[in-house]
Structure formats: structure tokens, C-alpha cells
């Protein structure tokens, strides 16, 4: 086989439409040579390019287990997430009370006598 291929030969070799190949050439995504208006492709460059675009086979059982594991997780309570975010934004963080009345409470609660 020839070392350099024309667009028609490459189209047949890769089973791709010529328009798709022209698009790849114009975007610079496929290795090619341009001599004036002629476009040529080196077969070895194309083979290497195709190998770089190879996708590995997916282990369907492993992928299915991961999806099922994600689905079976308990749903996060959106209300508690919002309350926690608001409290963090205001600087109010909950820490458990360890015997002292002002520990673990927001400072404003202690100042205003809410305890």
C-alpha cells in the first residue's frame, strides 16, 4: 500500500465521509500534509492517530455495580443542607454542649438571655 493517501483513499480506509475528514483537517484534529491545495495523509500517522483515539472496553458489571451503589445511597435532606449552609455563612456553627451553658450555642443566644 502507498505511504501517502488521498482524501478519497483515507475515506475508504477509515470508512468515514469525506466531509467529516475535511472538517477534521480544517480544525487541525487529524495529522495531514498540505501541498498547495492538495491534502495528503501519511498512513502511519493516521494509524497512530486512530490508536490515540481508542476507547478501552468498559466492564459493564463493574459500571452497573457503581450505578446501583450510587442509587442506593440515602437521599440527602435538602432542608438540612440549606440550614447548615446558612449557619456557616452567618458564622453560627453547632458544637455540642459539654456542660457549660454558653458552649455550643450561638453567641447571640447567650447575649440575649435565650439560655
Secondary structure, DSSP 8 states (H G I E B T S, - for coil): --SEE-HHHHHHHHT--HHHHHHHHHHT-S--EEETTEEEEEHHHHHHHHHHT------HHHHHHHHHHHHHS----HHHHHHHHHHHHHT-------S-TTTTS-HHHHHTT--
